[in-house]
Amino acid sequence: GQPSSLVVRAMYYTPLPASPDDIIIKVEASTVSFRDCLLRRGLGVEKISFPFVPGCEVVGTISNVGKDARHAGYRIGDRVVGMSRRGGGNGYYAKFNTRNVAPVISSSIDAVDAVCLVEVYMTAYQALRVGKVDGTPLTDANVLITDGFSPVGQAAVTLAKLEGANVYVTTTESRQDEYMKTLGVKCLPFAPSKWLHKIKGKMDIVIDNTCFDSYDSSWKALNPNGILVCTGMTSIYSFQQDEFGAGGCGGCEALGDMRDYQAKWAAIKARYMMSQTKFHDLWESFQNDPKKYQQELKYLFFLVENGSLKPKIAERVSIEEVPDAQRYLETGKANGTIVCLP
């Protein structure tokens, strides 16, 4: 449903582990994300049952642990991050399975900065890593990021610029152009018909967050040795009518199944049918190799602590303000990540 369907409810007890591998986190900060909006509307390939609590990423301290979680090394008072595809974080406490939790190596990093790294900056970092040739730095590489104004887009811009890349982004309006140019990037129109002829065959890496045309234009922008990394499908699940031909919000609940089929087809195409193309899913990466995720997250913490990286925060909101924050997020105008502070 609409953001107004969200209801804030007081819980007069502290949750307890329901299974041996549960971890209860006292939340310091959680995210308000595009995925929350999809879950609330019942859209997306993965469905959840209602009612549900939004907030897919959290940072906090452990208040209780199940027996198996304790055997895994977690203790009350440990500072951890939690990530779930099914939400649960926008509250004072959140329950996560042990498999969905990783330790926060740093005790000094601010929770607001840390929670931005958990998903947004890790997605950008891993997408750039996947697109590199033999792990070589991006010095003078040509990198295109679709929807560069989005949270993941801005994260990718920042990380690519740190390595010396020449960065191109697509944006939807002049206001976004003005801001993105301050980051030292070259701005292109959102519609591929207006930019593909300028950069066709020139890109070393393309990070596609939008799936505007089933990734076709992004693939055509690659040079013979380039890599397309597909990370999102925001154009398929658009929440407003726009001038570029992408679907709008009107009747999106009724069209949900059709969009889901379109998303499944785009994912299959990117995974198995397009050369020089990789489909990146952070959740799969985390589940398949949690130690590597922890190592890379530790590296991002290091960049924040030494001043090389500053996560872009759009707003800090209370739990009561989450519905309004989701409504604002759906306009596509949020300049950075929205963080909920209980």
MOZI-V352441 format. One record per residue. RES is the residue in three letters. SS is DSSP state (H for helix, E for strand, L for the rest). PHI is phi in degrees with one decimal (999 if undefined). BURIAL is + if it has 16 or more other C-alpha atoms within 10 Angstrom, else -. Layout:
BEGIN
RES/SS/PHI/BURIAL + RES/SS/PHI/BURIAL
END
This chain:
BEGIN
GLY/L/999/- + GLN/L/-74.9/- + PRO/H/-54.7/+ + SER/H/-65.1/- + SER/H/-77.2/- + LEU/L/-74.9/+ + VAL/L/-125.9/- + VAL/L/-86.0/- + ARG/L/-124.1/- + ALA/L/-84.1/- + MET/L/-114.7/- + TYR/L/-95.1/- + TYR/L/-158.7/- + THR/L/-93.9/- + PRO/L/-63.3/+ + LEU/L/-118.6/+ + PRO/L/-58.4/+ + ALA/L/-91.9/- + SER/L/-143.7/- + PRO/L/-60.2/- + ASP/L/-101.1/+ + ASP/E/-84.8/+ + ILE/E/-126.2/+ + ILE/E/-98.9/+ + ILE/E/-110.3/+ + LYS/E/-80.4/+ + VAL/E/-76.6/+ + GLU/E/-92.4/+ + ALA/E/-157.9/+ + SER/E/-140.9/+ + THR/E/-100.6/+ + VAL/E/-115.6/+ + SER/L/-131.0/+ + PHE/H/-57.8/+ + ARG/H/-63.2/+ + ASP/H/-57.4/+ + CYS/H/-65.5/+ + LEU/H/-62.7/+ + LEU/H/-61.9/+ + ARG/H/-62.3/+ + ARG/H/-84.7/+ + GLY/L/75.4/+ + LEU/L/-103.4/+ + GLY/L/101.4/+ + VAL/L/-64.2/- + GLU/L/-94.8/- + LYS/L/-107.2/- + ILE/L/-128.4/- + SER/L/-89.6/- + PHE/L/-107.5/- + PRO/L/-73.9/- + PHE/L/-141.4/- + VAL/L/-107.0/+ + PRO/L/-72.0/+ + GLY/L/105.0/+ + CYS/L/-93.6/+ + GLU/E/-133.9/+ + VAL/E/-138.4/+ + VAL/E/-128.7/+ + GLY/E/-176.7/+ + THR/E/-114.9/+ + ILE/E/-72.3/+ + SER/E/-104.3/+ + ASN/E/-161.9/+ + VAL/E/-138.4/+ + GLY/L/-78.3/+ + LYS/H/-59.3/- + ASP/H/-68.1/- + ALA/H/-63.7/+ + ARG/H/-65.5/+ + HIS/H/-63.7/- + ALA/L/-77.7/- + GLY/L/107.1/- + TYR/L/-84.5/+ + ARG/L/-133.7/+ + ILE/L/-58.5/- + GLY/L/98.9/- + ASP/L/-63.8/+ + ARG/E/-92.2/+ + VAL/E/-138.8/+ + VAL/E/-113.3/+ + GLY/E/-129.2/+ + MET/E/-137.9/+ + SER/L/-141.5/+ + ARG/L/-79.8/+ + ARG/L/-113.6/+ + GLY/L/76.8/+ + GLY/L/113.4/+ + GLY/L/-97.0/+ + ASN/L/-79.3/+ + GLY/L/-163.7/+ + TYR/L/-78.5/+ + TYR/E/-132.4/+ + ALA/E/-141.4/+ + LYS/E/-108.5/+ + PHE/E/-130.8/+ + ASN/E/-71.4/+ + THR/H/-53.5/+ + ARG/H/-65.6/+ + ASN/H/-105.2/+ + VAL/E/-124.5/+ + ALA/E/-137.9/+ + PRO/E/-70.5/+ + VAL/L/-90.3/+ + ILE/L/-63.5/+ + SER/L/-89.6/- + SER/L/-97.0/- + SER/L/-100.1/- + ILE/L/-67.5/- + ASP/L/-64.8/- + ALA/H/-61.3/+ + VAL/H/-64.5/+ + ASP/H/-65.4/+ + ALA/H/-61.4/+ + VAL/H/-69.7/+ + CYS/H/-69.0/+ + LEU/H/-73.8/+ + VAL/H/-54.3/+ + GLU/H/-122.5/+ + VAL/H/-62.7/+ + TYR/H/-76.0/+ + MET/H/-68.4/+ + THR/H/-60.0/+ + ALA/H/-64.3/+ + TYR/H/-63.2/+ + GLN/H/-69.6/+ + ALA/H/-62.6/+ + LEU/H/-66.2/+ + ARG/H/-62.9/+ + VAL/H/-61.8/+ + GLY/H/-81.7/+ + LYS/L/-75.5/+ + VAL/L/-93.8/- + ASP/L/55.6/- + GLY/L/70.8/- + THR/L/-69.9/- + PRO/L/-59.9/+ + LEU/L/-91.6/+ + THR/L/-54.3/- + ASP/L/65.1/- + ALA/L/-72.8/+ + ASN/E/-91.2/+ + VAL/E/-122.6/+ + LEU/E/-107.1/+ + ILE/E/-124.8/+ + THR/L/-76.1/+ + ASP/L/51.8/+ + GLY/L/-64.7/+ + PHE/L/-80.0/+ + SER/L/-65.6/+ + PRO/H/-55.3/+ + VAL/H/-66.0/+ + GLY/H/-60.2/+ + GLN/H/-65.7/+ + ALA/H/-62.8/+ + ALA/H/-65.2/+ + VAL/H/-58.7/+ + THR/H/-61.3/+ + LEU/H/-69.6/+ + ALA/H/-67.5/+ + LYS/H/-65.6/+ + LEU/H/-60.4/- + GLU/L/-95.4/- + GLY/L/87.4/- + ALA/L/-78.9/+ + ASN/E/-89.6/+ + VAL/E/-108.1/+ + TYR/E/-115.7/+ + VAL/E/-135.4/+ + THR/E/-100.4/+ + THR/E/-136.7/+ + THR/L/-101.8/+ + GLU/L/-155.0/- + SER/H/-64.3/- + ARG/H/-59.7/- + GLN/H/-68.0/+ + ASP/H/-56.1/+ + GLU/H/-59.8/- + TYR/H/-70.8/- + MET/H/-63.8/+ + LYS/H/-64.8/- + THR/L/-68.3/- + LEU/L/-88.6/- + GLY/L/82.9/- + VAL/L/-114.1/+ + LYS/E/-100.1/- + CYS/E/-96.4/+ + LEU/E/-124.1/+ + PRO/E/-61.5/+ + PHE/L/-69.8/+ + ALA/L/-72.5/+ + PRO/H/-57.8/+ + SER/H/-61.5/- + LYS/H/-97.8/- + TRP/L/-130.5/+ + LEU/H/-61.3/+ + HIS/H/-64.5/- + LYS/H/-82.2/- + ILE/H/-126.5/+ + LYS/L/-56.8/- + GLY/L/75.8/+ + LYS/L/-113.5/+ + MET/E/-90.4/+ + ASP/E/-82.2/+ + ILE/E/-139.4/+ + VAL/E/-124.1/+ + ILE/E/-107.1/+ + ASP/E/-103.7/+ + ASN/L/-93.6/+ + THR/L/-114.1/+ + CYS/L/56.9/+ + PHE/L/-59.1/+ + ASP/L/-130.3/+ + SER/L/58.1/+ + TYR/L/71.3/+ + ASP/H/-62.5/- + SER/H/-65.8/+ + SER/H/-64.3/+ + TRP/H/-65.5/+ + LYS/H/-70.0/+ + ALA/L/-76.8/+ + LEU/E/-71.2/+ + ASN/E/-81.7/+ + PRO/E/-56.8/- + ASN/E/-109.8/- + GLY/E/-76.9/+ + ILE/E/-128.0/+ + LEU/E/-97.3/+ + VAL/E/-114.5/+ + CYS/E/-93.9/+ + THR/L/-123.3/+ + GLY/L/-157.9/+ + MET/L/-142.0/+ + THR/L/-66.5/+ + SER/L/-72.1/+ + ILE/L/-67.6/+ + TYR/L/-104.6/+ + SER/L/-77.7/+ + PHE/L/-103.5/+ + GLN/L/-148.4/+ + GLN/L/-66.3/- + ASP/L/-138.4/- + GLU/L/-86.4/- + PHE/L/-101.5/- + GLY/L/97.0/- + ALA/L/-73.2/+ + GLY/L/-64.0/+ + GLY/L/-106.6/+ + CYS/L/-78.2/- + GLY/L/-55.5/- + GLY/L/71.5/- + CYS/L/-66.3/+ + GLU/L/-63.4/- + ALA/L/-68.6/- + LEU/L/-95.4/- + GLY/H/-53.5/+ + ASP/H/-62.0/- + MET/H/-63.2/- + ARG/H/-67.0/+ + ASP/H/-62.8/+ + TYR/H/-63.9/- + GLN/H/-62.3/+ + ALA/H/-65.4/+ + LYS/H/-62.5/- + TRP/H/-64.2/- + ALA/H/-62.1/+ + ALA/H/-66.5/+ + ILE/H/-62.8/- + LYS/H/-60.4/+ + ALA/H/-69.5/+ + ARG/H/-73.7/+ + TYR/H/-123.4/- + MET/H/-118.8/- + MET/L/-111.6/- + SER/L/-69.1/- + GLN/L/56.1/+ + THR/E/-130.7/+ + LYS/E/-132.0/+ + PHE/E/-99.4/+ + HIS/L/-104.0/+ + ASP/L/-124.0/- + LEU/H/-60.2/+ + TRP/H/-61.0/+ + GLU/H/-62.1/- + SER/H/-61.5/- + PHE/H/-64.4/+ + GLN/H/-70.1/- + ASN/H/-75.2/- + ASP/L/-147.4/- + PRO/H/-61.4/+ + LYS/H/-66.2/- + LYS/H/-66.0/- + TYR/H/-57.8/+ + GLN/H/-62.5/+ + GLN/H/-64.4/- + GLU/H/-71.6/- + LEU/H/-64.7/+ + LYS/H/-60.1/+ + TYR/H/-63.8/- + LEU/H/-66.4/+ + PHE/H/-57.2/+ + PHE/H/-60.3/+ + LEU/H/-62.3/- + VAL/H/-67.8/+ + GLU/H/-68.3/- + ASN/L/-91.5/- + GLY/L/87.1/- + SER/L/-76.7/- + LEU/L/-134.9/+ + LYS/L/-128.5/- + PRO/L/-55.6/+ + LYS/L/-87.2/+ + ILE/E/-103.1/+ + ALA/E/-82.0/- + GLU/E/-153.5/- + ARG/E/-112.6/+ + VAL/E/-127.1/+ + SER/L/-85.5/- + ILE/H/-58.6/+ + GLU/H/-65.6/+ + GLU/H/-93.9/- + VAL/H/-58.8/+ + PRO/H/-56.5/+ + ASP/H/-65.8/- + ALA/H/-65.5/+ + GLN/H/-64.7/+ + ARG/H/-61.0/- + TYR/H/-66.9/- + LEU/H/-60.3/+ + GLU/L/-69.6/+ + THR/L/-77.0/- + GLY/L/78.9/+ + LYS/L/-102.4/- + ALA/L/-66.7/+ + ASN/L/-95.1/+ + GLY/L/118.7/+ + THR/E/-90.3/+ + ILE/E/-91.7/+ + VAL/E/-116.8/+ + CYS/E/-98.9/+ + LEU/L/-114.6/+ + PRO/L/-69.8/+
END
